[in-house]
Amino acid sequence: MKTTLKLIALFALQALLAITACSKLDVVGNDSVRAFNDLLQNAPQLVSEDRANKGWSIAAPSGGARFIWSKNFAESPVYDVMLEFAAAPFIAAGLDPSRLPDYFIFRDGMLTVGTKLGKESLNYKGEATPLASYEQIVKLKRSSIGYHGQMDHYGISLGNGNMFEWAKNLATNDKDIVFVLDPAPFIAAGTDPAKIEGWTFAKVTVDDENGKPVQVDKILKPFDLK
């Protein structure tokens, strides 16, 4: 019996050490927190609490778009991470909002697209802050965070090909934040993506599932915060 208990304790210790080691070796996850904090510290005027969505938001400097992330997955009224942006430029380019997939929300002249990450009630050591809430995403939903090597950006997946990205290094990158949309559903709903005022329709190089670079179409709203 004692031998069995010792083995169980040993296995538990090994599992804990493995988890700790993996956490320390998670360069992308850990450094994305550092880079996200740099963004928050360098553009505080763009960051605000979003009471309606029970979270926080980073607004585009020009207005008309926001990235929103949840304080608590268990309390999010719709999505845990999302983009909210003005529909008018898309409608002017031919969009019929009623033809968009049901993961889009069209209300009060704004379109919202995003995803649920989970149903957990998030627990904080101290006060919930914009950075602490992002750290919870890295801790609990690490698979949603990635690194875009071609742009030297970290990013969070919002589902269905949509992203919010931020520069690994604000001092050297000329695209410090980028709102990223998949053009396919907009094109299917009547939009000419090249005619969306304030957004850019472009080819973006990304790595495919085998790590090979491929070009994909995206609708982008990039900003240099310097």
C-alpha positions in Angstrom: 0.0 0.0 0.0 2.8 2.4 1.0 4.6 1.6 -2.3 1.4 2.3 -4.3 1.0 5.7 -2.5 4.6 6.6 -3.2 4.2 5.8 -6.9 1.0 7.9 -7.1 2.8 10.8 -5.4 5.8 10.4 -7.8 3.6 10.4 -10.8 1.7 13.5 -9.6 5.0 15.3 -9.0 6.3 14.3 -12.5 3.0 15.6 -14.0 3.3 18.9 -12.2 6.9 19.3 -13.2 6.0 18.5 -16.8 3.2 21.1 -16.8 5.5 23.7 -15.2 8.2 23.0 -17.8 5.8 23.3 -20.7 4.5 26.6 -19.4 8.0 28.0 -19.2 8.8 26.7 -22.7 5.7 28.3 -24.2 7.6 31.1 -25.8 4.6 32.3 -28.0 2.1 32.3 -25.1 4.4 33.9 -22.6 5.8 36.6 -24.9 2.3 37.4 -26.3 1.4 38.5 -22.8 4.5 40.8 -22.7 3.6 42.2 -26.2 -0.1 42.6 -25.3 0.9 44.6 -22.2 3.2 46.8 -24.3 0.1 47.5 -26.5 -2.0 48.4 -23.5 0.6 50.6 -22.0 1.4 52.4 -25.2 -2.2 53.1 -26.3 -4.2 53.5 -23.1 -6.5 56.0 -24.8 -7.8 53.1 -27.0 -8.5 50.7 -24.1 -11.8 50.8 -22.2 -14.1 48.7 -20.1 -17.0 47.3 -22.1 -19.9 46.8 -19.7 -22.4 45.6 -22.2 -20.1 42.7 -23.2 -18.7 42.1 -19.7 -15.2 42.7 -20.8 -12.6 45.1 -22.3 -12.1 46.7 -25.7 -9.3 48.1 -27.8 -10.6 50.6 -30.4 -9.2 51.5 -33.8 -7.6 54.9 -33.6 -9.9 56.1 -36.4 -13.0 54.6 -34.7 -15.4 52.2 -36.4 -13.9 49.0 -35.1 -13.1 47.3 -31.8 -11.5 44.1 -30.5 -13.4 42.9 -27.4 -12.3 40.2 -24.9 -14.2 38.9 -21.9 -13.6 39.3 -18.2 -15.4 36.0 -17.5 -16.4 33.3 -19.9 -19.4 32.4 -17.7 -20.9 35.9 -18.0 -20.2 36.8 -21.6 -23.6 37.7 -23.2 -22.6 36.6 -26.7 -18.9 35.9 -27.5 -15.8 35.7 -25.4 -13.6 37.3 -28.0 -14.9 39.4 -30.9 -14.6 42.2 -33.4 -17.3 44.9 -33.6 -17.2 47.2 -36.6 -19.3 49.7 -38.6 -21.4 48.0 -41.2 -21.9 51.1 -43.4 -18.6 50.8 -45.4 -19.5 47.1 -46.2 -23.1 47.9 -47.1 -21.8 50.7 -49.4 -19.7 48.1 -51.1 -22.7 45.9 -51.7 -23.2 43.9 -48.6 -26.6 42.5 -47.7 -26.3 41.8 -44.0 -29.2 39.4 -44.0 -27.1 37.1 -46.2 -24.2 36.8 -43.8 -23.8 33.5 -41.8 -25.5 33.3 -38.5 -22.3 33.8 -36.5 -22.5 37.5 -37.5 -24.6 39.9 -35.5 -26.0 43.0 -37.2 -27.5 45.5 -34.8 -27.6 49.3 -34.6 -25.4 49.8 -37.6 -22.7 47.5 -36.3 -21.5 44.1 -37.3 -20.1 41.7 -34.7 -18.2 38.5 -35.3 -16.5 36.3 -32.7 -16.4 33.0 -30.8 -17.1 31.4 -27.5 -13.9 30.1 -25.8 -15.6 28.4 -22.9 -18.0 28.5 -20.0 -15.6 28.8 -17.1 -16.0 31.3 -14.4 -12.6 33.1 -14.3 -10.8 33.6 -11.0 -8.4 36.4 -10.5 -5.6 37.0 -8.0 -6.6 40.5 -7.2 -8.4 42.9 -9.5 -9.6 41.9 -13.0 -7.7 44.1 -15.5 -7.4 44.1 -19.3 -4.0 42.3 -19.1 -5.2 39.8 -16.4 -8.2 38.9 -18.6 -5.9 38.3 -21.6 -3.6 36.2 -19.4 -6.6 34.0 -18.5 -7.1 33.4 -22.3 -3.5 32.3 -22.6 -3.7 30.1 -19.5 -7.0 28.4 -20.3 -7.4 28.7 -24.1 -3.8 28.7 -25.4 -4.8 27.1 -28.7 -6.5 30.4 -29.7 -3.2 32.3 -29.5 -0.8 32.2 -32.4 2.3 33.9 -34.0 2.2 35.3 -37.5 5.8 35.1 -38.5 5.5 37.0 -41.8 4.1 40.0 -40.1 5.9 39.5 -36.7 2.6 39.6 -35.0 0.9 37.7 -32.2 -2.8 37.1 -32.7 -6.0 35.7 -31.3 -8.4 33.6 -33.4 -12.0 34.8 -33.4 -13.2 31.8 -35.4 -14.0 31.4 -39.0 -10.8 33.0 -40.3 -11.2 36.2 -38.4 -8.4 37.6 -36.1 -7.1 40.4 -34.0 -3.3 40.8 -34.3 -0.7 43.0 -32.5 3.0 43.6 -33.1 5.6 41.6 -31.3 7.6 44.8 -31.2 5.8 48.1 -31.4 9.0 50.1 -31.9 10.0 48.3 -35.2 6.6 47.3 -36.7 4.6 49.7 -38.9 1.4 47.7 -38.3 1.0 47.7 -34.6 -2.6 46.4 -34.5 -4.6 44.8 -37.3 -8.3 43.9 -37.5 -8.5 40.8 -39.8 -11.7 39.5 -41.5 -12.2 36.5 -43.8 -13.6 38.0 -47.1 -15.5 34.8 -48.2 -18.8 35.4 -46.3 -18.8 39.1 -47.3 -18.3 38.3 -51.0 -21.0 35.6 -50.8 -23.3 38.3 -49.4 -22.7 40.7 -52.3 -19.7 42.7 -51.1 -17.0 43.9 -53.4 -14.1 43.6 -50.9 -11.9 46.1 -52.9 -14.4 48.8 -52.4 -14.8 48.8 -48.5 -13.8 52.2 -47.4 -11.3 52.2 -44.6 -10.4 48.5 -45.1 -7.8 46.9 -47.4 -8.4 43.7 -49.4 -5.1 42.0 -49.8 -3.1 38.7 -50.0 -1.6 37.7 -46.7 1.2 35.1 -46.4 0.5 32.5 -43.6 1.7 29.1 -42.7 -0.5 26.2 -43.6 -1.1 23.1 -41.4 2.3 21.7 -42.7 4.2 24.9 -41.9 4.5 25.9 -45.5 3.8 29.5 -46.5 0.7 30.1 -48.5 -1.2 33.2 -49.6 -4.8 33.8 -48.5 -7.2 36.7 -49.1 -8.1 38.9 -46.1 -9.9 42.1 -45.4 -7.6 44.2 -43.1 -7.7 47.4 -41.0 -4.1 48.0 -39.9 -2.8 50.8 -37.7 0.6 52.2 -36.7 0.3 53.6 -33.2 3.6 55.5 -33.2 
